[in-house]
């Protein structure tokens, strides 16, 4: 399953770092952060709990940019 989320990110470099952090999260097959559109697209692994995975993605992204927000 693929889903798109609104994301608050301050710079393109942070967006790239957040994309890499999201890709390393368990349950994520792929992640793309579009800095200009302020959107994050996540493809979930089969059977992954979307809410649990996104909480982990948000936690990983906050390590890159503490004031990051993802509309879950």
C-alpha positions in Angstrom: 0.0 0.0 0.0 1.2 3.5 -0.9 0.1 6.6 1.0 0.9 10.3 0.9 1.3 12.6 4.0 1.7 16.3 4.4 5.0 17.1 6.1 6.6 20.2 7.6 10.3 20.4 6.7 12.5 23.5 6.7 15.1 22.7 4.0 15.9 20.4 1.1 18.8 18.9 2.9 16.7 17.9 5.9 14.1 16.5 3.5 16.7 14.2 2.0 17.9 13.1 5.4 14.3 12.5 6.5 13.7 10.4 3.3 16.7 8.3 4.1 15.6 7.8 7.8 12.1 6.8 6.6 13.5 4.3 4.2 15.4 2.6 7.0 12.2 2.2 9.2 10.9 -1.3 9.6 7.7 -1.8 7.5 8.7 0.8 4.9 9.5 -0.5 1.4 10.1 3.0 -0.1 9.9 6.6 0.9 10.0 9.8 -1.1 10.0 13.3 0.4 9.1 16.2 -1.9 10.4 19.3 -0.3 8.7 21.8 -2.7 5.3 20.1 -2.3 5.8 19.4 1.4 4.7 15.8 0.9 6.0 12.4 1.9 5.0 9.3 0.0 5.4 6.0 1.9 5.0 2.5 0.5 4.3 0.0 3.2 5.3 -3.6 3.4 2.5 -6.2 3.1 0.9 -6.7 6.5 2.6 -3.7 8.1 0.6 -1.7 10.7 0.3 1.7 9.0 -0.1 3.7 12.2 2.7 1.9 14.0 5.1 2.3 11.1 4.2 6.1 10.7 4.9 6.7 14.4 8.3 5.1 13.9 8.9 7.2 10.7 7.9 10.4 12.6 10.3 9.5 15.5 13.1 8.9 13.0 12.4 12.2 11.2 12.4 14.1 14.5 16.0 13.0 15.0 16.9 14.8 11.8 14.7 17.8 12.4 13.1 18.1 15.9 10.3 20.5 14.8 9.2 18.2 11.9 5.5 17.4 11.7 3.8 14.7 9.6 0.0 14.8 9.4 -1.0 11.3 10.3 
